[in-house]
Structures are given as structure tokens and as C-alpha cells.
Amino acid sequence: MTHRTIPPQSGTAFTLKAGQRLTVIDPEGQQVSDLVAFNAEDTDEWLSSGRTLDYASKFLLSTGDILYSNRSSPMLTIERDDVGRHDFLLAPCSKEMFAKLYGHTEPHRGCFGNLAAALEPYGIAPDRIPTAFNVFMNVQVNGTNGQLSVEPPLSKAGDSTVFLAQMDLVVALTACSAGQSNNFRFKPIQYRVE
Amino acid sequence: MTHRTIPPQSGTAFTLKAGQRLTVIDPEGQQVSDLVAFNAEDTDEWLSSGRTLDYASKFLLSTGDILYSNRSSPMLTIERDDVGRHDFLLAPCSKEMFAKLYGHTEPHRGCFGNLAAALEPYGIAPDRIPTAFNVFMNVQVNGTNGQLSVEPPLSKAGDSTVFLAQMDLVVALTACSAGQSNNFRFKPIQYRVE
């Protein structure tokens, strides 16, 4: 399959069969893609930050690490990773977040709105959207005072991360809408399923 | 109201009205209590680690900090805190977690099983349980290499944390079942609603 492109500030969803590989590509560099996943056979099973961090005993995930569901089942394995810095702490940017954190008066629907719209055809309600695995997102963590700061991604043009599906999944993916996450230039994301 | 006691390795659930205060007490010291909350009027709205960390821009929460729902509404404010160290990163301990991380052959149902049982009468299914706010849990975070390590709680006998409800809530609370979280002695938790 050739690349598909997610235009700036939008999102998409698709099925990924067990054994298929999803490659998420940053075509221009310094862009973030929020990824959520659900068991395609039973969408009450969802990608869980809390379970994944617990099993990994770390918050920085890269090649060889497994992303787990709320039921402790492996959903995705990171098979290859050009970047090595992703975030699994912060919720997707949203209308409410743009208003609260940045004072936007006509806030964009953000990754959250884009994920919700993309998941609607699969019967997955907005309230079911968990903390996303934020591909390429660079959140620096101060272990001493607890501060979290969103910095420009470390991804360069053409960098990618490859995920191997461990079960049949519904995956939703965005090109992030938060200026702070992408160094204040909205860019596309590309992906490939094979 | 006098204290209620949650026996070691068990859990409970109750309603907390907007404006009521929940005091979580560690009667013997070095014990953890997993806390989850849902909007009592619409239990599809749940306490969200990802939203809370995003709005706080930090992962260590204490006096004055607000715990948010998945819909970006304030659920609980931390009004007073003797301890100042809690965790909001790791999922509740569970049967699967005890088997996977510690190799237990007859694993306890853990905080997850206790939360699920306590929430069942409120019509909240186990798959709806999010990452808990782990009161008194001491997870040390290495911001450089990403390592997370579970250390004995900093709470001493009689220490407490007070939460003020910002909406009508269903709250579930445990006395944690994970040895690593409570320095390997299972203890009760006490709480008070007023």
C-alpha cells in the first residue's frame, strides 16, 4: 500500500488486522499524531496508558515495547522507531482544552473532535476515547517537581514509527491540531498499512 | 460522620454530593487507596488522568489542584493534603497484573477487582474503570530515562488528604492489594464524608 495522507488538523480511522503493520510517518518533521485503538471484535476493550506504563515500568516507549489494553492484552508492539520520543500521558487536544489552556475564543475541535468523528462510524462514542498514544509528541517530564512541558517533536522530515497489531483493531489517527505540540505550524501526517 | 474503615485488600463505593468533602485517611501509614469517580447523573463521564495532567501541566498533584473529567469538568479539588505525593499514572493492580508483573499463580483480584465489584451496583461496568487517582501512592519518575519505580508511600499513621466534590459523584475507593505499593504489609484505609 502506498502512503495515505491525513491533512493538517484532521483525523481518520480504519481497521488493522492482527499481524498487519501500521507505519506512522511525519512527512515534514515536528508533527504529532494522536493514536487510539480498540479491539475490533469488542470495542469495550481499549488502549490503556495506565496498563501500558505499569507493565513497561517506564513512560517512554519505543522499539520492542508493547501497548496494552485495559484488559491487559497486547494491542500493538512498536517494531521500529526513528524518533524514540512519544507521549502517553496527556489527553488529546480538544475544544475545551484550547479554551481553558490557551484562551481561544473560537476553539478548534482538536484531535479529540477529530478522533470522535472518525470513530463514530464504528459505534465508538466520544466518552470512550482514552488517553491517546501521542506519536512523536515530546513532553518533557521533571521527575523532581513533577512539571510537564510540551516541546517541539524530535521527528525530522520522513521519520516514522512502525506498530505491529497483536489483535484485530479499530485504530484512529490524527494530524495534531495543537500549536504547542507541533512547533506552531500545522502539518499533515502520513500512514501506511501492510 | 465518623470514619468508615475499608478492610485490607478490599474496596467500597458511595455517592458524594457537590460541596461534600471526602477525607481519605491512612490509619497505619504507608498504605495506598485507589480512587475513581464518575458523574452521578451520567456515569459516562469519568475521572481522567490525561485531562487532569494536561490542565495541571504536572503529574504531582496536591493542595489546590483540580481533578478533571474526560469532558474537562472539575470533579474534585484537593483541599488539604498531609502527604503531597500521590500517583495518577498507573492503572489499579489487578489479577492479570499480579500474574504478569509478579508471577503470582493464584493472583488476588486486586484494586481493579475491588473497584469493579463496588461499582457494579451503580451500573458501571469493569471496562469503564479508568486510571485511578492513587492516593498516597509513591511512584518515583526518572524524567531522563523514563523509568517508573513504585516506592513505599510517604504517608505516616493518621495522615489524610481532603477532596471537595465539584459535582455529584459516584466514588469508589480501595485499600490497595499490591505489596509493592504499601511496603509489603496489607493495611486498611479509612474515609469520612461530610
Interface residues (C-beta under 8 A of the other chain):
Chain A: D44 E45 W46 S48 S49 G50 R51 L53 D54 Y55 S57 K58 F59 L60 N70 R71 S72 L89 L90 A91 P92 S94 E96 M97 K100 L101 A125 D127 I129 P130 T131 A132 Q140 V141 N142 G143 T144 N145 G146 Q147 L148 S149
Chain B: D44 E45 W46 S48 S49 G50 R51 L53 D54 Y55 S57 K58 F59 L60 N70 R71 S72 L89 L90 A91 P92 S94 E96 M97 K100 L101 A125 D127 I129 P130 T131 A132 Q140 V141 N142 G143 T144 N145 G146 Q147 L148 S149
